[in-house]
Each structure stands twice: as structure tokens, then as C-alpha cells.
Amino acid sequence: MARAFAKISFTPNVQAVQTEMGSRMAYQAAELGVAEEVALGAAEQAFIAEHDSFYQATVSQTGWPYVQHRGGPVGFLKVLDDRTIGYADFSGNRQYISVGNLRGDDRVSLLLMDYPQRRRLKIWGRARAVDERTEPALLAKLESPDFRAPVERGIVIRVEAFDWNCPKYITPRYSQREVEALLVQARQQQPAAVARQAPGVLGSGALPLTITGIRQLTPRIRAYELRHADGELLPAYRAGAHLRVPIALPDGSVTFRAYSLTDVADNPSQYHIAVLRVDDGEGGSQALHDGWQLGTRFNVDAPDNYFSLHDNGRPALLIAGGIGITPIKAMAEELTTRGVDFQLHYAGRAPEQMAFVEDLRQHFPNQCRFYFSQAPTPARLDVSVLLNSVSADTVIYVCGPVRLIDAVRQTARRLGIADERLQSESFA
Ligand SMILES: Cc1cc2nc3c(=O)[nH]c(=O)nc-3n(C[C@H](O)[C@H](O)[C@H](O)COP(=O)(O)OP(=O)(O)OC[C@H]3O[C@@H](n4cnc5c(N)ncnc54)[C@H](O)[C@@H]3O)c2cc1C
């Protein structure tokens, strides 16, 4: 296969760069290799069958490449024979860019990623659309019987080359399905009751948790997904609640820090928290960032709440500064579920340093306003204007830096807003 791949990819410009960078000699051998039958071997076929997604590039009429993510049930990209693969094209956003591109140029390039094992397979081929009316038997071979998404057409790809790539720079990542399989394995290897008493598991709370997901939200904020270590549902909670988690410090001692739950669910199977790395603190958040890995176990008490929402239908004004967005985001979700009017005002330095900006924009486009103090045109949250603009029955919630909370409290006092209308939570 090396020769087919090299023939397609090592164009004169690519060869020139290889020469400049000193790798030409090594790669020339691939081009000169024996011409071989382009056939997917057992390894490629098994790899393709395990996948539930891949990236596909097509060539548009303007000459621009167009890369699209394709997802479906495991094995939805099917090997029809050792030169042919195909998939059912599910109904999507109806832009039809990839399928439109194929009318002008049938060349596609696929990238299949295996993040946990740090492997990737590239496939080049020529694709065509399959219409159910003219080729029903072929389309039937591409469908996955248990997957209910409407199929618009099939895509069949004649493979012209493939290549396995080096694992460098692939960060291991795990899908929910992969994490669940690992959890089952871990439980079988180590009965939960024994694990809970193991000296390495921190905390004495009744709720055993395992870290099942980690996401870098900004350069300094990480989100953690936590599940019951035995796969059970977790205790319910209301927006504004937090967990008190044990953290091992580098000197071997254990400290505890509180982290707000960032979303709400009736019967939660996961908790989510987001943690800012504080460099000038006593090291709790740093030790957490450095020490918490997928699979890390600890025991906590059920969530506690000193910052809960009012129960009636009065409107709410939510104000967040920086990492103070964590309980405020959960509040926005709970108010939406309850059908209560709210506005959310979120201030920080710049969007790339603030958690959940895109999520909030998407989910609450009409309720959210953002203030970026370090944007090219900085926007300041004017607390006085804001508090003056809300109706007399609005309940105000603020979470963020002490100076923001103080500013809101002082302004509220000056405007004669009753104390019961203002709730705050400080992380300091
Ligand atoms: C109810 C509650 C909910 C919380 N929820 C979250 C949350 O969702 N996400 C989160 O990242 N933190 C949250 N915190 C703060 C968290 O508990 C820790 O205080 C924080 O991670 C810093 O810990 P540390 O050991 O690194 O520093 P600490 O020694 O705890 O703090 C050192 C110094 O940093 C200040 N400080 C603490 N937190 C912050 C901060 N976020 N930004 C700037 N300065 C700070 C403290 O006032 C102190 O002066 C919450 C705190 C409380 C009480």
C-alpha cells in the first residue's frame, strides 16, 4: 500500500519540501516500492468495523477541501469487500456539501481515529452516492438495522490507498462507551467494597465517585465528569449545590475544597464540576489539576447547597464573574426547565479564558450577555444600570470575585433593594 499512498500524496511540491527538510531519501523508497494490489487487510477491516465516527474530506468546485465529521453506530462504516467500503448517509443539517461535492469530484480522504490506542488510519478513495430507488440491495447492505436515524442515501467508496500514521501528538481520549467498558473491567478486577476501603481512596463520605471524563475548557479551567463508582444513580440536587472533594497535596496531606455542580438533572448519573487552577492559593486546585486522572476514585458526602434558587415564578437576574459561572450556569438550566424568566450577565477577561461561553451562547441566546474586559473593544458590566433595569420582584444571584459581589451588594443597598432579593456565593 505504501506505493499507492505515496503516488497520491507525494506531489512535486511535497517532494520539494521533503528534499529541503532532509526526509526525501527515506520517503523515495516508498514511491519506488513494488506495485501492489490495493486491498484492505484483516487489520484495516477490523479497525474500520470498530469505529463509530470518522472525518471525511471532499473537494469542492472552488477547489477548497471540505472536511466533515461522520458519526453513527459502531461499525456503520462497512467493509463491502477488500477494495470497497461504504456507509449509510443519515439525514443531517441538509446542507448537502459533501454529497454535492461528490458530483463534481469523486475523490475522498478519510481519517479514522483511535484515541485510546493512539492509532489512526487514512484512506483515499473514489466515492459515489447510492440511491435506494435504483440500488436497494446495495443500500440495504449499508444500513444498520438497530439504528433509527433516517437514511437519505448510501455512499460507496472504492479504496485507492491507505496508510497507518504515527501516534505522535495523539492525546488519549475515551468515549462514554469506552469509559463504561473500562469501569466494568475495573469493577470485575477489584470488588467495589474492597476498593472503597483501600488506603489510596481519599475521603470518608458515603458516596464513592470515579472520574470518568476530563475536558480542558480554557488554558486554566478543567471540567471533570464524576460517576458513582458502582454505576448507581447519584443523589439529586438543586442548582447552586456544590461537592466538597478531598485532594491529596504534594506533601502527602489531604485537604478539602468545594466545587459547584455546573448543570442539573433529575436523576443524575453524572456530576460535573469545573475547576480553575489558582496559582497563588494554598495549592488545592493545583494538586487537583495535577493529580486527578481518568479513573481516580474518592469518597464524598452528597451535594450541599447554600446558594439555592427561589421556588416561585419570580424572575431572576443571574450575575457571574469568572469561574463564578459554575453555579450560575446550573441556575440558568434549572430556571429554563421551570419556565421562569431570567437574564444572565457573565463578565470576565476574554472569552478564551472563560468557561462555557459557547455553551451559554447556544443554549440561552436570548438571556445571556457577556462582558470581556480585555477584548479589543472592552465591555464593562455596569452594576448600577443593571440593577436599576430589573423589575421590583426580580431575585438577584451573584457569584464571582469578592469585589463583584461587594459592588452588587453596595449598589443594591443604595437602590433600596431588600436583602431577601439578593443571594450571593463567594468562592474565597
Ligand atoms: C461553595 C463553593 C463553591 C466553589 N465552587 C468552585 C468552582 O466551581 N470552581 C472553582 O474553581 N472553585 C470553586 N470554589 C473555590 C475552591 O473551593 C477553591 O477555593 C479553589 O479551587 C482554590 O483552591 P486553592 O487551594 O488552589 O487555593 P485556596 O488556598 O483555597 O485559595 C487561595 C486564595 O485564592 C483565593 N481564591 C479561591 N478561589 C479562587 C478563585 N476561584 N479565583 C480567584 N481566587 C480564588 C482565595 O480567596 C485565597 O485567597 C468554590 C468555593 C466554595 C466555597
The ligand as an ORCA input file, in Angstrom:
! r2SCAN-3c Opt
* xyz 0 1
  C     -19.305     26.858     47.797
  C     -18.057     26.962     46.962
  C     -18.091     26.598     45.631
  C     -16.936     26.687     44.846
  N     -17.000     26.347     43.533
  C     -15.890     26.438     42.764
  C     -15.939     26.088     41.390
  O     -16.987     25.694     40.863
  N     -14.792     26.170     40.658
  C     -13.600     26.624     41.218
  O     -12.593     26.669     40.505
  N     -13.546     26.981     42.510
  C     -14.638     26.882     43.301
  N     -14.566     27.203     44.624
  C     -13.249     27.571     45.176
  C     -12.477     26.306     45.575
  O     -13.116     25.684     46.671
  C     -11.021     26.600     45.983
  O     -11.008     27.621     46.925
  C     -10.197     26.998     44.776
  O     -10.092     25.883     43.893
  C      -8.798     27.443     45.179
  O      -8.194     26.453     45.946
  P      -6.633     26.530     46.263
  O      -6.297     25.542     47.312
  O      -5.881     26.449     44.978
  O      -6.478     27.958     46.827
  P      -7.036     28.413     48.251
  O      -5.927     28.305     49.212
  O      -8.317     27.765     48.565
  O      -7.285     29.882     47.947
  C      -6.165     30.726     47.987
  C      -6.544     32.123     47.693
  O      -7.178     32.185     46.424
  C      -8.459     32.771     46.560
  N      -9.342     32.045     45.652
  C     -10.028     30.924     45.913
  N     -10.742     30.563     44.830
  C     -10.482     31.460     43.885
  C     -10.912     31.631     42.578
  N     -11.758     30.790     42.025
  N     -10.442     32.674     41.867
  C      -9.579     33.539     42.414
  N      -9.137     33.437     43.688
  C      -9.588     32.422     44.397
  C      -8.827     32.588     47.996
  O      -9.614     33.672     48.439
  C      -7.494     32.644     48.701
  O      -7.119     33.967     48.978
  C     -15.714     27.146     45.418
  C     -15.685     27.504     46.769
  C     -16.831     27.422     47.526
  C     -16.765     27.812     48.965
*
